[in-house]
Amino acid sequence: MDLWEYERRQQDAGYAAVCGVDEAGAGPLAGPVYAAAVILPEQWDLPGLNDSKQLTEKKREALFPLICRQALSWSVAFATAEEIDEMDILNARMLAMQRAIDGLSPAADFALIDGNRDHGSRVAITLPHQTVVKGDSRSASIAAASILAKVSRDRYVSTELEERYPQYQFARHKGYGTKLHYAMLDQYGPCPEHRKSFLKKWEAGRDQ
């Protein structure tokens, strides 16, 4: 598959700086949702570039510095667990992606957004854009963004949250709803980094 088709189409339409945007961490029970925006050099070739979910952790870690060094512009941003609870995960995802776009320097004039959503009830992507379903495996710049978002979030959860709340063993499950994570929740209850809106079923089960 030609990973540059979407970028080229927008460049042909007159947009000079096309960024790819993706997020990571929409599903976990704890921690922020991260997003990244990346503008790559035209027709840049990076062997192994793919959707971050299709890559091993070792491969993502190896590609991360290469993308950061060679991208024309890149930005990573997030929305906190508190913001997720306050506005819901869809709005928080849009907020994190818009923050990543806003952080680009030089700025983009068009965004390719992974998925099929470009707005929630309160937050919308404001830059001219196109949504691309499965964009992280169809667009080079979205694939690069998916790697930056995933690695950045995993690093944060595995170091900062692990250090602050070692009892939950965040480095092992990255905040996802694994058997281990639920066992730690049963033992210790939620911490400030847990998404209260994601724990309603677990809380209901405890109350029975």
C-alpha positions as CSV (number, residue, x, y, z in Angstrom):
1,M,0.0,0.0,0.0
2,D,1.2,3.5,-0.8
3,L,1.5,5.2,2.6
4,W,1.8,8.6,1.0
5,E,-1.4,8.7,-1.0
6,Y,-3.4,10.8,1.5
7,E,-0.6,13.3,2.1
8,R,0.0,13.7,-1.6
9,R,-3.7,14.2,-2.3
10,Q,-3.8,17.2,0.1
11,Q,-0.5,18.6,-1.1
12,D,-1.9,18.5,-4.7
13,A,-4.9,20.4,-3.4
14,G,-2.6,23.2,-2.2
15,Y,-1.8,22.3,1.4
16,A,1.9,22.5,1.9
17,A,2.3,21.2,5.5
18,V,0.1,18.1,6.1
19,C,0.3,16.5,9.5
20,G,-0.8,13.1,10.7
21,V,-2.6,12.8,14.0
22,D,-3.3,9.9,16.3
23,E,-4.0,9.1,19.9
24,A,-3.2,6.4,22.4
25,G,-4.7,5.3,25.6
26,A,-8.4,5.8,25.0
27,G,-9.3,2.5,26.7
28,P,-7.3,2.2,29.9
29,L,-8.8,2.6,33.4
30,A,-6.1,5.1,34.5
31,G,-3.8,7.8,33.2
32,P,-4.1,10.4,30.5
33,V,-5.0,9.9,26.8
34,Y,-2.1,11.0,24.7
35,A,-2.0,12.3,21.1
36,A,0.7,13.2,18.6
37,A,0.9,15.2,15.4
38,V,3.7,14.8,12.9
39,I,4.7,16.4,9.7
40,L,7.1,14.2,7.7
41,P,9.5,15.1,4.9
42,E,7.8,14.3,1.6
43,Q,8.1,10.7,0.5
44,W,10.3,10.0,3.6
45,D,11.1,6.3,3.8
46,L,11.4,4.7,7.2
47,P,11.6,0.9,7.1
48,G,9.2,-0.7,9.5
49,L,6.9,2.3,9.8
50,N,3.4,1.0,10.6
51,D,0.5,1.3,13.0
52,S,2.0,1.3,16.5
53,K,-0.4,-1.5,17.6
54,Q,1.2,-3.8,14.9
55,L,4.7,-3.2,16.2
56,T,6.5,-4.7,19.2
57,E,7.5,-2.4,22.1
58,K,11.1,-2.8,21.1
59,K,10.4,-1.7,17.5
60,R,8.3,1.3,18.6
61,E,11.1,2.4,20.9
62,A,13.6,2.1,18.1
63,L,11.5,4.1,15.7
64,F,10.6,6.9,18.2
65,P,13.9,8.8,18.1
66,L,14.2,8.4,14.3
67,I,10.8,10.0,13.8
68,C,11.6,12.8,16.3
69,R,15.0,13.6,14.6
70,Q,13.8,13.5,11.0
71,A,10.3,14.9,11.1
72,L,9.8,18.4,9.9
73,S,7.7,19.1,13.0
74,W,6.2,16.9,15.8
75,S,4.3,17.5,18.9
76,V,2.9,15.3,21.7
77,A,0.1,16.3,24.0
78,F,-2.4,14.7,26.4
79,A,-5.7,15.2,28.3
80,T,-5.7,14.2,31.9
81,A,-7.8,11.5,33.7
82,E,-9.6,14.4,35.4
83,E,-10.4,16.0,32.0
84,I,-11.6,12.6,30.7
85,D,-14.0,12.3,33.6
86,E,-15.2,15.9,33.3
87,M,-15.9,15.8,29.5
88,D,-16.0,12.1,28.5
89,I,-13.3,10.2,26.5
90,L,-14.4,11.3,23.0
91,N,-14.1,15.0,23.9
92,A,-10.8,14.3,25.7
93,R,-9.4,12.5,22.7
94,M,-10.3,15.5,20.5
95,L,-8.8,17.8,23.0
96,A,-5.5,15.9,23.1
97,M,-5.3,15.8,19.3
98,Q,-6.1,19.5,18.9
99,R,-3.4,20.3,21.6
100,A,-0.9,18.2,19.6
101,I,-1.8,20.0,16.4
102,D,-1.5,23.4,18.2
103,G,2.0,22.4,19.4
104,L,3.5,21.9,16.0
105,S,6.2,24.4,15.1
106,P,6.3,25.0,12.2
107,A,2.6,24.6,12.1
108,A,0.5,22.4,9.8
109,D,-2.1,23.7,7.4
110,F,-4.0,20.4,7.1
111,A,-4.4,17.4,9.3
112,L,-5.1,13.7,8.6
113,I,-6.9,12.4,11.6
114,D,-6.9,8.7,12.4
115,G,-10.4,7.2,12.8
116,N,-13.8,8.4,11.8
117,R,-14.4,11.1,14.5
118,D,-13.4,14.7,14.3
119,H,-15.5,16.2,17.2
120,G,-17.3,15.4,20.4
121,S,-20.1,17.4,22.0
122,R,-17.7,20.1,23.2
123,V,-14.4,19.8,21.4
124,A,-13.7,19.7,17.6
125,I,-10.6,19.6,15.4
126,T,-10.3,23.2,14.2
127,L,-7.6,22.8,11.5
128,P,-8.8,21.9,7.9
129,H,-8.7,18.1,8.1
130,Q,-9.8,14.7,6.8
131,T,-10.6,11.6,8.9
132,V,-9.0,8.3,7.7
133,V,-10.3,5.0,9.1
134,K,-7.4,2.7,10.0
135,G,-5.2,5.7,9.1
136,D,-2.4,4.4,11.2
137,S,-1.8,1.6,8.6
138,R,-2.7,3.7,5.5
139,S,-0.9,7.0,6.0
140,A,2.8,7.5,6.8
141,S,2.3,10.6,8.9
142,I,-0.5,9.0,10.9
143,A,1.6,5.9,11.5
144,A,4.4,8.1,12.8
145,A,2.0,9.9,15.1
146,S,0.6,6.6,16.4
147,I,4.2,5.6,17.4
148,L,5.0,8.9,19.2
149,A,1.6,8.9,21.0
150,K,1.9,5.2,22.1
151,V,5.5,5.4,23.2
152,S,5.0,8.7,25.1
153,R,2.1,7.4,27.0
154,D,3.7,4.0,27.8
155,R,6.8,5.8,29.1
156,Y,4.7,8.2,31.3
157,V,2.7,5.4,32.8
158,S,5.6,3.0,33.3
159,T,7.9,5.6,35.0
160,E,5.9,8.5,36.5
161,L,2.8,6.6,37.5
162,E,4.8,3.6,38.5
163,E,6.9,5.7,40.8
164,R,4.0,7.7,42.3
165,Y,1.7,4.7,42.8
166,P,3.9,1.5,42.9
167,Q,1.2,-0.6,44.5
168,Y,-0.8,-0.7,41.2
169,Q,2.2,-2.0,39.1
170,F,1.4,0.4,36.2
171,A,4.6,-0.6,34.4
172,R,3.2,-4.1,33.9
173,H,-0.3,-3.3,32.6
174,K,0.0,0.4,31.4
175,G,-3.3,1.2,33.1
176,Y,-5.4,-1.2,31.0
177,G,-8.1,-3.3,32.6
178,T,-6.1,-6.5,33.1
179,K,-6.7,-9.1,35.7
180,L,-3.7,-7.8,37.6
181,H,-5.0,-4.2,37.5
182,Y,-8.4,-5.2,38.8
183,A,-6.8,-7.2,41.6
184,M,-4.8,-4.1,42.6
185,L,-8.0,-2.0,42.5
186,D,-9.7,-4.5,44.7
187,Q,-6.9,-4.3,47.2
188,Y,-6.1,-0.6,47.2
189,G,-9.1,1.2,45.6
190,P,-8.6,3.9,43.0
191,C,-5.9,6.5,43.0
192,P,-6.2,10.1,41.7
193,E,-5.0,8.9,38.2
194,H,-7.9,6.5,37.8
195,R,-10.7,7.5,35.5
196,K,-13.7,7.4,37.8
197,S,-16.1,7.2,34.8
198,F,-14.3,4.0,33.6
199,L,-14.7,2.3,37.0
200,K,-18.5,2.4,37.4
201,K,-19.0,-1.4,36.6
202,W,-16.1,-2.3,39.0
203,E,-17.6,-0.1,41.7
204,A,-21.1,-1.5,41.1
205,G,-19.6,-5.0,41.5
206,R,-18.0,-4.1,44.8
207,D,-21.2,-2.7,46.2
208,Q,-23.1,-6.0,45.6
